[in-house]
Amino acid sequence: MPIEVLLVEDNPGDAQLTRIALEDSKISIHLNVVEDGVEAMAFLRKQEKYATAVHPDIVLLDLNLPKKDGREVLAEIKSDINLKRIPVVILTTSQAEEDIIKAYNLAANCYITKPVDFDQFAKIVQSIENFWFVIVKLPPE
């Protein structure tokens, strides 16, 4: 069975870079992409058009999102008994210390700043893949 990844990313270019970086994977990964925080929560709660959505093994979450930002999404995930065990990796352009502190205070599993260079971005995504999908034992649904 593939690793189910939910990418919450409003920048189509970054979403495509993530998809490309994961395509070279030696393990089977299924990437689901939503563009804002409202869609992310609907996906995770299997609401409306996401009624048949799969339970993700991990969430890659941008902080700066339309409708509902990543901080709100993170807080909702970690306070929901049915979702809080899903690892959430913050993958954002923000290097602000206050964002890093707030993310960890809201129980983010890790915080990664996106590099602007594609090769560096690909290395980051491959590092996430290696750590979270090969080394770490993920919780069952």
N, C-alpha and C positions, 0 to 999 in steps of 0.2 A: 504494500500500500504506500502511496506517495505521502511525503510530508506535506501537510496542508498549511500554507502560509497566507495570512491576510496582510496585504500591504495597504496602508491608509496613507495616500499620497495625492495631493491635488495638482502637482506638477507633472503633466504627461511625459515630459522629457526624463524626469527622475524615475518615474514608473517604468518607462521603457528601458532605461539603463539597468534598473534592478532586474527586469525580466531577462535582458541579454546576459547579465552577469550570472544569473541562475541557470540559464540554458546550458552552460558548460558543465553543469554539475554531474558528478558520478553517481549521485543518488537521485531517486525520483522525487521531484518537488512539483506540487501543483500550486500556482500563484493565483490568488484572487485579489483583485484591486478594486478599492472604492475610493472616491475622491473627496469625501468630507466626513466630518465626525458624526453627523446624523446617519449617513449611510453605513458607517462602521458599526454603530450601535444596532441598527436594524439588521445588519448581516449577523452580528454576534448573537442577537436575540431571536434570529430566524423569523423576522417580521415581514409582512407584506411580500414584496417580490423576492425576498430572501428566505421564504418559508422552507425551502429545501436546501438551504446553504449548509455546507459542511462545517463541523466544529474545527476551527483552526488549531494547529499544534503550537503556533506562535504568531504574534502580531508584530509587524514592523510599522511603527507609528511616527508620522511626522507631527511636529507640535503646531505649526502654523497652518491651520486648516480653515476653510470657510464653514459657516453655519454653526459648528461646534468645534472648538479647537482641541488639539491633542491632549492638553492638560485635563480638560473636562472629560474626554473619552477615557483617559487613563484612570481618573478618579472613579468613573462609573464602572469600568472593568474591575478594578481592584476592590470595589465595595459590593459587587454582585456575587453572591454565593456560587452561582453557576458559571461564572467567568473568571474569578480571581486567580485560579491556578494557571491560567494561560500566560506563558511568559510574554512580556511586552518589552520589545527593544525599541527605544527611542532612536530614530534615525532622522536627523534634522540638520538644518544649516546653522541653527543657533548655537553660539559658543558662550552665551550669557551665563554667568555663574548662578544667577537667580533661577534660570530655567533648569540648570543641572540639579541644583538643590531641591527645587520644587518637584522635579520628576522623581528623584529618589525618595523624597518625603511621601510621594503618592504611590510608592512601591514599584517603580519601574525596575525591571530586571537588569537593564544596562542602558547607557546613554552614549550614543555615537554621533559625532559631528560628521556630516557628509562632506567629503572633499569635492572640490570643483573639477578636478582632473578625472577623466573617464577611467584611466588605468588604476588610479588610486581608489576610485569609487568601486571598481570591479574587485580589487583586492579586499576592500572592506566587506563587501557582500560575500565574497568567498570565505573570509574569516568568520563572519556570522554563520554561514552555512556549516563550516567545519566545526565550530564550537557548539552551536545549538543543535545540529542535526546528526553529528557524528560522536562527539565527546559526551554531551549532556544527555541524561535520561529524562525525556519529557514526560509530564504527567498524563495519565490516561484521561479520556473525556469524562 
